[in-house]
Amino acid sequence: AGLSNVVAIAAGGDHNLALRPNGTVAAWGRNTHGQTTVPAGLSNVVAVAAGYEHSLALRANGTVVAWGRNDSNQTNVPAGLSNVVAVAAGGDHNLALRANGLITGWGRNIFGVTNTPAALSNVVAVVTGHEHNLALRSNGTVYAWGKSNYGQAAVPGGLSNVMAVAAGGSNSLALRAVGTAVVWGY
């Protein structure tokens, strides 16, 4: 049988998270670093994200809770982080999209993944791959940064009218408003 009464899911390296309508989180899978040990009393969750061996929960009050592997400070949520509207978990790093359209990153900063580009603003969605990130801007354009050994952080020229983005380990995807998908990277 499966888990029922779920409103959102997230998949990590070897673990999964499920968000229930009552704001609680269920987790299962590999638990070598406590990534499926949901913190006691965690409630009022509105979104979840799963990294390689760590987990994130966004609470209704705009704060973030993190647990699991922490060898790269990926579960050390920056002090004072608030007004968060979305979270994304990469291999060993995280991004938080704040209500003002700006991004805060933390964790392992290989390839500059936690350094938000200075010119990046008006972001409406953010996703992470293993070591790269994508940001969807309100004007339907995509910005990418981080590791690009397969071109996963090299946004195709002329890409516009995007309404959703996704990232894999070494690939990136964009869903255009016309219903077509654009894929790049590995």
LOMIGU-841621 format. One line per 4 residues: number of its first residue (from 1); for each residue x, y, z of N, C-alpha, C. Coordinates in pm, 1 decimal, decimal comma, padded with zeros to 6 digits. Layout:
N
NUM	X/Y/Z/X/Y/Z/X/Y/Z  ...;
***
This chain:
186
1	00084,7/-00118,5/00000,0/00000,0/00000,0/00000,0/00088,3/00123,6/00000,0  00033,7/00232,3/-00043,2/00107,5/00357,1/-00049,6/00064,3/00453,0/00059,1  00133,4/00562,1/00066,5/00102,0/00669,2/00159,8/-00013,5/00748,9/00101,3  -00115,6/00774,1/00178,6/-00231,3/00846,7/00126,6/-00241,2/00984,3/00191,4;
5	-00329,4/01064,7/00136,2/-00357,3/01197,8/00188,2/-00231,0/01285,2/00184,9  -00171,8/01296,3/00065,8/-00048,6/01371,1/00045,4/-00074,9/01484,1/-00053,6  -00017,7/01603,6/-00027,0/-00037,4/01717,9/-00116,6/00088,6/01756,7/-00192,8  00206,5/01709,7/-00148,7/00331,9/01738,2/-00218,7/00433,7/01631,2/-00181,8;
9	00528,9/01608,2/-00273,0/00633,9/01509,7/-00249,9/00768,5/01567,1/-00292,0  00875,4/01507,8/-00240,9/01011,2/01543,3/-00281,5/01096,9/01418,1/-00274,7  01189,3/01405,5/-00369,6/01279,1/01290,4/-00373,5/01423,0/01337,9/-00358,7  01497,2/01273,3/-00268,3/01638,1/01304,9/-00247,7/01725,4/01195,3/-00305,2;
13	01849,2/01188,0/-00255,9/01942,1/01087,1/-00305,6/01887,4/00946,6/-00291,1  01851,4/00907,4/-00170,8/01794,7/00775,4/-00143,2/01681,0/00784,8/-00042,0  01615,1/00900,1/-00036,3/01503,9/00915,9/00057,0/01396,5/01004,3/-00004,4  01280,2/01002,6/00059,5/01164,3/01075,4/00008,0/01092,7/01146,8/00121,1;
17	01023,4/01253,7/00083,2/00942,5/01330,4/00178,2/00802,2/01345,9/00120,7  00704,6/01348,5/00208,9/00566,6/01373,2/00168,6/00506,2/01475,2/00263,5  00435,8/01571,1/00207,1/00367,6/01674,1/00284,9/00220,0/01639,6/00291,6  00168,3/01638,2/00411,3/00026,6/01607,7/00432,3/-00053,3/01737,9/00443,6;
21	-00183,5/01733,6/00416,4/-00265,5/01855,1/00420,6/-00266,4/01924,9/00557,7  -00238,3/01850,7/00664,2/-00238,4/01910,5/00797,2/-00104,8/01977,4/00831,7  -00011,2/01984,8/00733,6/00115,6/02053,7/00756,5/00222,2/01969,6/00822,4  00203,1/01838,0/00827,1/00306,5/01749,9/00881,7/00379,8/01680,9/00766,9;
25	00495,7/01624,0/00799,1/00580,5/01562,6/00698,1/00603,5/01415,7/00731,5  00594,6/01331,7/00629,6/00631,4/01191,0/00641,3/00759,6/01171,7/00560,2  00848,0/01084,5/00606,5/00973,9/01059,3/00536,2/01005,3/00910,5/00540,3  01069,3/00861,6/00434,4/01108,7/00721,8/00430,0/01227,7/00705,8/00335,2;
29	01293,4/00591,6/00348,2/01409,9/00562,2/00266,7/01534,1/00552,8/00353,1  01648,2/00568,2/00289,8/01777,6/00560,1/00358,9/01787,2/00671,5/00462,2  01837,8/00635,0/00580,8/01842,7/00731,3/00691,7/01981,4/00736,1/00756,1  02085,9/00723,6/00676,6/02222,2/00718,1/00730,1/02265,4/00844,9/00803,0;
33	02204,0/00957,8/00772,1/02240,4/01084,8/00835,3/02119,7/01154,1/00899,6  02015,2/01078,1/00925,7/01896,2/01135,2/00988,1/01805,5/01210,4/00891,8  01825,4/01191,5/00762,5/01745,9/01265,4/00664,5/01598,5/01226,0/00662,5  01564,1/01109,5/00718,0/01422,7/01072,5/00726,7/01369,6/01081,8/00869,5;
37	01451,3/01131,0/00960,8/01406,9/01151,4/01098,0/01351,0/01292,9/01109,3  01222,8/01306,2/01083,1/01157,6/01437,4/01084,3/01165,3/01495,2/01225,6  01208,4/01620,4/01239,2/01218,8/01680,1/01373,1/01086,2/01673,4/01448,9  01094,6/01638,6/01575,3/00974,9/01630,3/01659,6/00904,0/01764,7/01661,8;
41	00774,1/01760,3/01650,5/00693,6/01881,6/01658,3/00689,6/01965,5/01532,9  00752,7/01921,0/01424,9/00750,4/01998,2/01301,2/00607,4/02004,2/01249,2  00556,5/02124,9/01230,9/00418,7/02142,0/01185,6/00408,1/02269,5/01101,7  00290,4/02293,4/01050,7/00263,4/02411,2/00967,8/00355,0/02418,1/00846,6;
45	00389,2/02303,1/00791,2/00475,8/02296,7/00673,6/00390,6/02316,4/00548,2  00443,6/02396,7/00453,7/00372,7/02422,1/00328,3/00448,4/02370,2/00206,5  00577,1/02333,9/00223,8/00655,9/02279,6/00112,8/00772,6/02199,0/00169,2  00818,9/02100,5/00091,9/00933,8/02018,6/00131,2/01031,3/02009,0/00014,2;
49	01158,2/01984,4/00047,4/01261,4/01961,5/-00053,7/01359,1/01860,4/00002,8  01414,5/01776,7/-00083,3/01507,6/01673,4/-00040,0/01637,2/01684,2/-00119,1  01748,8/01692,5/-00046,7/01880,5/01693,5/-00109,0/01935,6/01552,4/-00113,6  02065,5/01541,6/-00132,8/02124,7/01409,2/-00141,7/02103,2/01330,8/-00012,7;
53	02141,4/01387,7/00102,2/02120,8/01320,9/00230,3/02074,5/01420,6/00336,7  01993,7/01516,7/00294,9/01936,0/01612,0/00389,1/01796,9/01652,5/00340,7  01721,3/01712,6/00430,2/01582,2/01747,2/00400,9/01551,5/01888,5/00446,5  01455,3/01952,4/00378,9/01411,0/02087,3/00412,9/01259,5/02091,1/00423,2;
57	01212,4/02177,4/00512,1/01069,5/02203,9/00522,8/01050,4/02354,8/00531,7  00958,8/02406,1/00451,9/00921,3/02547,3/00456,8/00793,7/02557,2/00537,9  00798,5/02637,5/00642,3/00681,1/02654,0/00728,1/00596,0/02771,3/00681,1  00470,1/02772,0/00717,6/00375,3/02875,6/00675,2/00418,8/03015,3/00717,6;
61	00499,5/03026,0/00821,3/00544,4/03157,8/00867,0/00667,2/03207,6/00790,6  00708,5/03135,8/00685,8/00820,6/03179,4/00602,9/00957,5/03142,5/00654,9  00963,8/03051,6/00752,2/01092,5/03004,5/00803,4/01121,0/02865,0/00749,3  01247,5/02824,1/00759,0/01291,1/02696,0/00703,7/01349,6/02609,6/00814,3;
65	01317,5/02481,2/00811,9/01374,4/02381,7/00902,8/01451,4/02282,2/00816,9  01572,6/02246,2/00860,6/01655,0/02152,1/00785,5/01705,8/02043,0/00878,6  01722,9/01920,7/00824,8/01776,1/01810,9/00904,1/01846,1/01710,9/00812,2  01928,9/01627,0/00873,6/02003,5/01525,8/00799,2/02151,4/01558,6/00795,3;
69	02219,3/01512,7/00691,3/02364,1/01529,9/00677,6/02400,9/01678,2/00681,6  02509,2/01708,6/00756,2/02547,9/01848,4/00773,1/02697,7/01869,7/00760,5  02767,3/01788,0/00684,8/02912,1/01805,4/00673,2/02951,4/01926,5/00589,6  02859,2/01985,6/00517,6/02885,6/02105,9/00438,4/02795,6/02221,1/00482,3;
73	02747,1/02214,2/00605,8/02657,3/02316,7/00661,4/02524,1/02326,3/00587,2  02486,6/02220,2/00517,0/02362,0/02224,2/00441,8/02237,4/02224,7/00529,6  02250,5/02187,5/00656,5/02134,1/02196,5/00744,3/02144,6/02312,9/00842,9  02246,3/02396,3/00826,9/02258,7/02517,7/00908,6/02187,2/02631,6/00837,5;
77	02058,8/02645,1/00862,2/01979,9/02750,0/00798,8/02037,1/02885,7/00842,6  02061,5/02976,5/00747,5/02118,3/03106,6/00784,0/02033,7/03178,6/00889,0  02101,6/03235,4/00986,6/02032,4/03310,3/01092,5/01951,2/03423,4/01030,7  01830,8/03440,4/01078,4/01745,5/03549,0/01032,7/01675,8/03526,4/00900,2;
81	01693,5/03408,6/00838,4/01626,5/03382,1/00711,2/01475,8/03379,0/00735,3  01404,2/03465,3/00665,8/01259,1/03473,8/00683,2/01193,9/03516,9/00551,8  01063,7/03522,0/00552,0/00986,8/03560,1/00433,3/01017,2/03469,0/00314,1  01041,8/03342,9/00341,2/01071,0/03245,3/00236,3/00939,1/03194,8/00177,9;
85	00935,3/03184,7/00044,6/00815,0/03136,3/-00022,9/00837,1/03003,7/-00095,7  00964,7/02963,9/-00112,9/00995,3/02836,1/-00177,1/01135,7/02792,7/-00136,6  01157,9/02660,5/-00134,6/01289,5/02605,1/-00103,9/01326,9/02501,5/-00208,9  01458,9/02485,3/-00226,9/01511,9/02383,2/-00317,1/01636,3/02324,5/-00252,7;
89	01652,6/02194,2/-00264,6/01767,9/02125,4/-00206,3/01846,9/02055,5/-00315,9  01975,3/02088,7/-00325,8/02063,7/02025,1/-00422,6/02140,1/01911,7/-00357,1  02250,9/01874,7/-00417,7/02331,2/01767,3/-00360,6/02367,2/01795,0/-00216,3  02441,1/01900,8/-00193,2/02481,6/01940,7/-00058,4/02459,2/02089,8/-00035,4;
93	02367,3/02148,9/-00107,8/02338,1/02291,5/-00091,0/02187,8/02315,3/-00101,0  02148,0/02435,5/-00060,9/02006,5/02471,4/-00060,9/01988,1/02612,9/-00111,5  01868,6/02640,6/-00161,8/01829,2/02774,9/-00199,2/01693,6/02803,4/-00138,1  01676,8/02927,6/-00094,1/01548,6/02974,4/-00043,7/01508,8/03096,4/-00124,9;
97	01391,0/03093,3/-00182,6/01335,8/03207,2/-00255,0/01253,2/03288,4/-00156,9  01289,3/03415,7/-00143,5/01218,1/03503,4/-00051,0/01107,6/03580,0/-00123,4  01013,6/03631,8/-00049,3/00897,5/03701,0/-00105,1/00936,6/03819,7/-00192,4  01054,0/03876,9/-00170,7/01097,7/03991,8/-00250,7/01160,6/03950,8/-00383,5;
101	01157,6/03821,1/-00417,5/01211,4/03773,2/-00544,2/01360,8/03750,8/-00544,4  01424,0/03756,7/-00427,3/01567,6/03732,5/-00415,1/01591,4/03594,9/-00354,5  01712,7/03542,6/-00374,7/01746,5/03406,5/-00332,7/01857,9/03409,2/-00229,3  01846,8/03321,9/-00129,0/01953,7/03299,6/-00031,5/01998,8/03155,0/-00046,0;
105	02129,7/03134,4/-00051,5/02184,2/03000,2/-00063,0/02273,1/02966,3/00054,7  02283,9/02836,2/00086,8/02374,8/02790,8/00191,7/02411,1/02645,2/00168,5  02520,3/02603,5/00234,4/02569,8/02467,2/00220,3/02700,5/02465,7/00144,1  02730,6/02352,9/00083,8/02856,3/02335,8/00008,9/02855,5/02426,9/-00113,8;
109	02954,2/02513,6/-00121,1/02955,4/02614,9/-00226,0/03049,0/02580,4/-00341,4  03057,3/02455,8/-00377,4/03138,0/02419,0/-00492,1/03069,7/02473,5/-00618,1  03147,4/02523,8/-00709,5/03099,1/02581,9/-00835,4/03011,5/02705,1/-00814,0  03021,0/02767,7/-00697,0/02947,6/02891,5/-00671,5/02797,4/02875,2/-00657,8;
113	02751,1/02755,5/-00626,2/02606,4/02730,1/-00623,9/02530,8/02808,3/-00517,2  02598,2/02847,2/-00409,0/02527,2/02924,6/-00307,1/02548,4/03074,5/-00323,0  02627,8/03114,7/-00421,7/02647,6/03256,8/-00450,7/02541,7/03301,3/-00551,0  02439,8/03367,9/-00503,8/02336,1/03414,2/-00594,3/02391,9/03526,9/-00680,3;
117	02380,3/03516,1/-00811,7/02430,8/03621,9/-00898,9/02368,3/03757,3/-00864,2  02452,3/03861,0/-00858,9/02407,6/03994,1/-00816,6/02295,7/04049,3/-00904,1  02298,2/04019,8/-01031,3/02198,3/04075,0/-01123,0/02066,3/03999,0/-01121,0  02058,1/03893,6/-01043,7/01938,3/03809,5/-01044,3/01832,4/03865,6/-00950,3;
121	01716,9/03899,4/-01006,8/01604,6/03950,9/-00927,5/01474,3/03909,8/-00994,7  01364,0/03942,9/-00931,1/01230,9/03910,2/-00983,4/01213,4/03761,5/-01010,7  01266,0/03680,8/-00919,7/01256,5/03535,6/-00933,3/01122,6/03487,6/-00878,3  01058,7/03396,2/-00950,9/00930,4/03341,2/-00906,8/00938,9/03192,3/-00874,8;
125	01047,5/03126,4/-00918,8/01068,1/02984,0/-00887,9/01216,7/02954,1/-00894,3  01259,5/02860,4/-00810,4/01399,8/02820,0/-00807,9/01407,1/02669,2/-00790,1  01500,8/02606,6/-00862,7/01523,9/02463,0/-00849,9/01673,9/02437,8/-00847,9  01712,8/02322,8/-00794,4/01853,0/02285,1/-00788,3/01873,5/02149,5/-00853,3;
129	01986,8/02136,5/-00919,7/02035,0/02007,1/-00963,1/02134,7/01961,2/-00858,7  02218,6/01868,2/-00893,2/02317,0/01823,1/-00795,2/02413,4/01935,2/-00759,4  02467,1/02003,9/-00860,0/02562,3/02112,9/-00834,8/02537,0/02231,8/-00926,9  02410,7/02252,9/-00965,1/02373,8/02371,2/-01043,1/02232,4/02413,5/-01004,3;
133	02197,4/02535,8/-01042,9/02068,2/02593,4/-01005,1/02002,7/02659,6/-01125,9  01870,7/02667,0/-01121,5/01793,2/02741,6/-01219,8/01697,5/02833,6/-01145,3  01682,2/02953,9/-01198,6/01585,0/03048,6/-01144,6/01494,4/03092,6/-01258,1  01364,9/03089,4/-01234,5/01266,2/03137,7/-01330,8/01227,2/03278,3/-01289,7;
137	01242,6/03371,7/-01381,0/01208,7/03512,1/-01353,8/01063,9/03540,2/-01392,8  01010,0/03646,8/-01337,2/00870,5/03683,0/-01363,1/00844,9/03714,0/-01510,3  00948,9/03748,3/-01587,3/00930,5/03777,4/-01729,4/00938,6/03652,5/-01817,5  00945,3/03533,6/-01756,0/00947,0/03408,5/-01830,6/01082,8/03367,0/-01882,6;
141	01188,3/03430,7/-01833,8/01323,4/03390,6/-01872,9/01386,6/03308,4/-01761,3  01492,5/03235,1/-01795,5/01559,0/03146,0/-01701,3/01704,0/03189,3/-01684,3  01751,2/03185,0/-01560,8/01891,0/03212,5/-01529,5/01947,3/03086,9/-01464,5  02069,2/03047,8/-01499,0/02131,2/02928,2/-01442,8/02272,4/02960,5/-01396,2;
145	02318,0/02889,0/-01291,4/02455,2/02904,9/-01244,2/02498,5/02777,7/-01172,4  02630,5/02763,5/-01158,6/02687,7/02645,3/-01094,6/02762,3/02560,2/-01196,1  02778,0/02434,7/-01164,0/02853,4/02342,2/-01248,3/02785,3/02326,6/-01384,0  02866,7/02330,3/-01489,4/02810,4/02320,2/-01624,2/02896,5/02231,7/-01714,0;
149	02948,9/02122,7/-01658,5/03035,3/02035,2/-01737,0/02963,3/01969,4/-01854,7  02832,8/01959,0/-01850,1/02754,0/01907,0/-01961,5/02664,4/02014,5/-02021,9  02689,5/02139,7/-01984,9/02606,9/02249,6/-02034,7/02477,6/02268,4/-01958,0  02463,4/02203,1/-01842,9/02339,1/02211,2/-01766,1/02310,5/02350,8/-01711,3;
153	02413,7/02435,0/-01699,1/02393,3/02572,5/-01653,1/02407,2/02672,0/-01767,6  02402,5/02624,9/-01891,2/02409,8/02711,3/-02009,4/02270,7/02718,1/-02071,8  02194,1/02818,6/-02032,6/02056,4/02832,2/-02081,0/02058,7/02855,5/-02232,1  01979,1/02779,5/-02307,2/01975,8/02798,6/-02452,1/01936,5/02941,5/-02489,4;
157	02004,4/02996,5/-02586,0/01974,5/03131,9/-02631,8/01831,6/03144,5/-02680,4  01768,6/03255,1/-02648,7/01632,7/03280,9/-02694,5/01523,7/03211,4/-02615,3  01560,0/03138,8/-02510,2/01457,8/03070,7/-02431,0/01371,4/03174,9/-02360,7  01240,9/03170,0/-02385,8/01148,7/03267,6/-02326,6/01012,3/03203,3/-02306,0;
161	00923,0/03278,5/-02246,1/00786,9/03231,7/-02218,6/00785,3/03102,5/-02137,2  00877,8/03092,1/-02042,4/00887,3/02973,8/-01958,5/00793,2/02988,6/-01839,7  00725,1/02879,8/-01805,4/00633,1/02883,5/-01691,6/00673,1/02789,3/-01578,7  00770,6/02700,4/-01602,6/00819,0/02610,9/-01497,3/00957,5/02561,1/-01535,5;
165	01038,6/02530,7/-01432,5/01172,9/02476,5/-01454,0/01192,6/02354,8/-01364,1  01285,8/02268,1/-01406,1/01323,0/02150,7/-01327,4/01470,2/02123,0/-01355,2  01535,6/02056,2/-01259,1/01677,1/02023,7/-01275,5/01703,5/01883,5/-01225,3  01786,4/01810,6/-01299,9/01831,6/01679,0/-01258,5/01975,6/01689,0/-01212,0;
169	02042,2/01576,1/-01204,0/02181,6/01576,4/-01161,2/02269,3/01661,9/-01250,0  02259,4/01642,6/-01380,8/02341,8/01716,8/-01476,6/02260,1/01762,4/-01597,2  02132,5/01784,2/-01578,6/02048,3/01832,1/-01687,5/01947,3/01933,6/-01635,4  01890,6/02009,3/-01728,0/01795,1/02114,3/-01693,9/01677,4/02108,8/-01790,2;
173	01561,9/02152,2/-01741,6/01440,6/02149,9/-01822,7/01361,2/02277,9/-01801,7  01293,4/02320,4/-01907,2/01204,1/02434,9/-01898,6/01075,2/02400,0/-01970,6  00963,1/02434,2/-01910,7/00832,7/02414,8/-01972,5/00785,1/02550,9/-02021,1  00764,9/02561,8/-02151,3/00721,1/02688,5/-02208,9/00568,8/02697,7/-02204,6;
177	00517,7/02819,2/-02204,4/00374,1/02843,7/-02195,8/00297,4/02778,9/-02310,4  00362,5/02755,6/-02422,3/00295,6/02692,6/-02536,3/00285,7/02541,1/-02521,1  00337,4/02487,5/-02410,2/00325,6/02344,9/-02383,4/00443,1/02262,3/-02431,3  00548,4/02325,2/-02478,7/00666,1/02251,2/-02520,9/00772,2/02254,0/-02411,6;
181	00855,9/02150,5/-02408,9/00964,2/02143,2/-02312,7/01095,9/02163,9/-02384,4  01187,4/02234,1/-02316,8/01322,4/02253,5/-02368,1/01415,0/02186,4/-02266,1  01504,8/02101,4/-02314,6/01593,4/02025,1/-02227,4/01736,9/02051,2/-02270,2  01826,8/02069,0/-02171,6/01967,7/02087,2/-02204,2/02053,0/02025,7/-02094,3;
185	02179,5/02002,4/-02126,3/02269,9/01935,1/-02034,4/02285,5/01790,0/-02074,0  02317,5/01706,2/-01977,7/02344,1/01564,1/-02003,4/02216,9/01489,7/-02033,9;
***
